[in-house]
Amino acid sequence: MPTEELTFGSRKIILVGTAHVSLESVKAVEDAIERYKPDTVAVELCAQRYQALKDEKRWDEMHMEEVIASDRMHLFLLQILLANFQRKIGDDVGVKPGAEMFKAIELAEARGIDIVLADRDIKVTLKRAMDQMTFMEKAKLLYGFIGGIIEGQEIDKELIEKLKEKDVLTELMEELAVETPSIKKVLVDERDRYIAERIHASEGKTIVAVVGAGHMQGIIENLNQLANKILVSYNSQMEGVRIQREPKKGTIKPTSLIFPLLLVALFGWVLMRFGAAGWGMIMRLFLLQGIGAAVGTAIAFGHPLSIIAAFLSAPFAALHPLIAVGWIAAYVELKVRKPRVMDFKNLTRLKSMRDYWNNRVVRLILIAALANLGSTLGSIVGIGFLGFSAAS
């Protein structure tokens, strides 16, 4: 088990690298706390992930109306995918993911040791990752998740133990940087710096920090730079990583006005050039938008009323920046087919594509996403049709 002992003047920082799903990791944490008797224990968790470890019923308390009304539905779906991936690893190996982190907190609480949750908020990390990823990177990520679900790959103890080796982890990180550099930057580089800053700012002369083995080298480099004042404080200078305030509900972003304004300008041009015949062309565009949204909702196995709602609302959604056809279709679905208690309980027990599509909570997210996608594709085809008609 990789363990590094760093000394900075009178302070000692012991990094315990873990694989997150390994009995050996739990034992290493116990041994480090017993041996060093630290003043502070830092763990690679944020408050949300810590609560998730403590309370497995957290999904039951969700208000789906709030999820649908936000623009973070893709983050919600990504969290479900990650939760199921972690559950699968735990089932295959026989160790609950994060057991070593929970053990570190448990021992610290029992001994009156200060606890530091050293990781950045998971919602901020996922948001930054999604915002910075290119379309191709998102496609690769989705393909990887879907491929894993369909193939049902087994994860054994031998693979987990190999992932603890620094040379294998370095190779994996390098591959990640090539395949999806935006993910590597956000999930690895930024968090290495964030965690190092949190550890560096922790009180006490002896600190035991429990972190993923893949972060060890990056955290060590950042700690050395912080100690030597080569790296300035994260809190004051880490540009672009600090939590940004969410816009108030009902606030229109200037960029969201661009497409509706262009569409209105296009309609004006069509009516000026073709007169009464232009109305027919515009109605065909609206029809294609509605058909696209309806087809997307149908692919997600939406209720017939949800499909109708998607079809009727698509033209209005295209013209109003505060209306999203996916929200409307998902909201109707929520009213006519409410998620059952078992749907919430099964959110972390989804094993196949069929399970995802049949779960009513996940289906709401799929309806919202696919209705928006279908409407957008309908708009593209419709605008192309208008351009072709105008050219001819």
N, C-alpha and C positions, 0 to 999 in steps of 0.2 A: 504494500500500500504506500503510494508516494507521500512522504512527509518532509517538509522543509522547515528548518529552524533558522530564523533570521534575527540578527541582533542589531539594534540601532541605539547606540549609547547605552543607557540604562534600561532600555525597553527590549523585550523579546517577543517576537511574533512567530507562532508555530502554525504553519499551514498544513492542514490535513486534507489531502486530495481524495475524493471519493467517486464511486461510479453511480451513486444515487440508488442503485438496486443491487445491493450486495451485503451479505451477512458480515463479510470481512470489513466492509466500510463501517458498519455499526461497531464492531469490535475495536477498530482503530480509533474511533472517536472516544470510546470508553477509556482506552489505554492512554490516549493523549491527555484527557482531562484528569485522569488519576495520577499520571506522572508529573505533569507540569503545574497542577493546581492553580489554574489561571485566575486573574482578577476579572477577566472578561471573556466571554465566548461569543464569537461572531459566526453567523450562519448565512449561507447563500440562499436567503429567502427574503421576500418582501412581505408586508403585512397580509396581503390578499392570499398569497400562497401558503402562509403559515395558517391562516384561518381555514384554508381548504384542507390542509392536513388534519386539523383538529375536528372539523365539521364536514363529514362526507354528505350531509343532507343540504349543503348550501344551495344546490340547484333547485330544491323544493321551494325556496323563498323568492324566486325570481318573479318579477312582474313583467309579463311578456309584452304588455302594452308599451312599457318604457323602452324595452329592447327594440320593438318595431319602430317606435317613433324616433329613435336615435339614428345616427349615421354610422353606428359601430356594429351593425349586424354581422359584418364579415369577421370582426374581431371575436364576437361571440362564437361563431361557427369554428373559428380557428382554435379557440380555447377548448371547445368540445372535442375537436380532432386531437389536440395535444393530450387532453385528459384520457382519451381512449387509448392513445399510443402508450402513455405511461402505465395505464392499467394493464395493457397487454404485456408489457415488459415484466410488470410485477407478477402477473399470472404465470408467465413462462418460467421465471426464475424462482418464484416462491418468496419474494421479498417485496413488501410494499414500497413503492417509490417514495423517496424522501425519508425513509425510516431512520437513516443516520442523522439527518437534520433534527428530526423530532427527538431522537435520543439525546443529542447534544443539548437541546433546550430543556428536556426533562431533567438531565443531570445538573445543569446549571441552576434550575429553579430549586432543586432539592438541596443544593449546597449554598444557596444565596449568592451565586455568581451573576454579575451583570450580563445581560443578553443584548446583543446588537443584531438587528435584522439588516443585513448588509447589502441586499440586492435591490435593484431598482424596481419600482412598481411594474408588475407584469403587463398591465394594460398600457402603460407608456411604452414599454419595450415592443409589444406587439403592434401598437399603432405606428411607431417609428419604422418598424420593419416593413409593414404594409405600405406606408406612405413612400418609402424610399425605393421599394422594389420596382423593377421594370416589369412590363407586361410579360416578357419571356421568363423572368425569374418567378413570377407568380404562377405561370403555367407549369414550370418545372416543379415548383413546390406542390401544387395541386396534383400533378401527375404522380409525384412520389407518394403522397398520402393515399390517393386512390389505388395506386399499384399495391401498396402495402396492405390495404383493406381487402382487395380482391385476391391477392396471392396468399394472404394469411401466413406470412413468413414467421418462422419460429425463432425465438431469441433465446439461446442457451447460456449457461453459466460460463462456458469457455469464451464465448464472444464478449460477455461482460468483462471478464478478467482481462482479455486482450485490450479492451478499451481503456483500461487503467494505465497501460504502458505509455510512457511519454512519446516514444517514437511513433507508435500507432496513432496517438491523438494528434501529434504534429502533422502526420500525413493526412488525417481526416480534416483537420482545420485548413490545410493547404488546398485540399480538394474542394471544400466548402467555399473557400475564397475564389476559386476559379469558376465553379458552377453558379453560385449565387453570392457575389461579392457584397451586395447590400445586406443580406441576412448576416453574413459573417461580421460585417462592420458593426451592426446593431446588436446582435446576439452575443458576440464574443468581445470585440475590441472595446466598444463603449462600456459594456458591463464589467470588463476587466478593470477599467479605469475607475468606474463608479465604486465597485467593491473594494478596490485598493484604497480609495479615498475614505470610505466608511471605516475600514479597518485602521487606517492611519490616524483617523480622528477619534478612535475609541479611547476611553480612559483605561488606566491600569498599566502596570509595568510588564505583565505577562498576559498575552492574548492568544487564545487558541481559536483559529478561524477554520471552519469546516466549509470547504468549497469543492465544486466539481473539479475532477482531475484535469479536465481540458482547459480550465482557467488558470491553473497553477503558474505556468510560465509567464503569462501576461500580467497576472497580479504581482508576481515577484518583481518584474521589470518596472511596473508602475510604483510599487512601494519603494524601490531603490531610488527612483527619480524624485518621488515626493520627499524622501528623507534627505536627499542631496539638493533639494530645492531646484531641481531641473524642471520638474513638472509643477505648474501652479495649481492651486486648489480647484478641484472640480466645481465646488459650489459657486465660485465666483467667475470662473473662466471657461468652463466646458461648453463651448458655443454650440447651440442647437440641440442640446441633450436635455436641458432642464424642462420640467413639466410646463407645458403651455396651457394657458387658461382656455377652457372650452367656450366657444361662442354661446351666447344666450339663445335659448329656444326662440324660434321665430325671427332670428337675425338672418338677413339675406347677405351672403357673401358676394362681393362685386363680381367675382369670376363666374358665379352661378347665373348671372344675368346675360352672359355672352351668347349662349345658344338660343334662349328665347328671343333675344333682340335680333339675332341674325335670322331666325325663323320668321319673325314678323316682317323684317325687311324683305325676305325672299317672297313672302306672301304678297306684300305690296307691289313688288316688281312683277310678279306673275299676273296679278289683277290688272296692273297698268298695261301690260303687254298683250294679254289675251282677253281682257274684258270678262264677260259672263262665263266664257269657257274656262277661265282660270279657276272659278269656284269648283268645277268638277275635278280639276287637277289637284286642288288643295284637299278636297274630300277624299281622293284616292290616297293621298299621303296619310291623312288621319286614319283611313281604313287599314293601311299597312301597319301603322303604329299599333292600332288596336289588335290586329291579328297577331302581331309579334308578341305583344304582352300576354294575350290569351294563350298562345301556344306555349310560351315559357311557363305560365301558371299550370297548364295542363301537364307539361313534362314533369313538374314537381308533384303531380297527383293532387292538385288543388280541387276543392269542392266546385261543382258547377256554378254556384253563385259567386265564388271567388274568380272564376274564369270570366264570367260576365262583367264583374266589377273591373277587372283588369282591362278588358276590351273597351269599356265605356270611359274609363278614366285616363287612358293613355294619351289622347290628344290634349286634354287639359294639363296633364303632368308635363308635357313637352313645352307648354307655354308659360307655366308658373314655376318659379324656382323653389317654392316651398312645398310643392306637391310632388310626391314620388309614386308612380303607379305601383311599385312593389309594396310600399307601405299600405296603400289602400287594399290591394289584393290580400295581403297578409292579415290585415285587420278584419276584413270580412271572414277570412278563413278562421281566425281566432274566435269570432262570434258564433259561427255555425258549427265549428268542430273544435271545441275547447280541448286543450291538452289534458290528458288524464294524469292522475298521481303516478301511475306506472311509467308514463312517458318521461317524467322528470327523474324518477328513480333510475331509469335505464339509460340516462344520458351518458354515463361512463361505462356502459356495458354493451356498446354497439360494436358488432364484430364484422358485419358485411354491409355492402351497399344497400341491400334490402332493408336491413335494420335502420339505416340512416333515413331511407325514404319513408318507411312506415312509422317512424317516431314523429308524433304530432308537433313536438317542440322544434325539432330539426326541420320538419316540413315547412313550418312557418318561415324559417330563414331561407330555405330553398325557394319558396314561392316568391318572397321579396326579391331575392337576387335574380332569379330567372325571369320574373316579370319585367324587371328593369332592363335586363339584358335583351329580352325579346323586343321590348319597346324601342330600345336604342337601335337594334338591327333593323327594325321596321322603318325607323326614321332614316337610316342610312340608305336603305333601298328606295324609300319614297322620295328622298331628296335627289337621289341619282335619277329616278324616273322623271322628276321635274326638270332636271338639267337636260336629260335626253330629249324631252318633249320641247323644251325651249330651243335647243339646238336644231331640231328638225322643223 
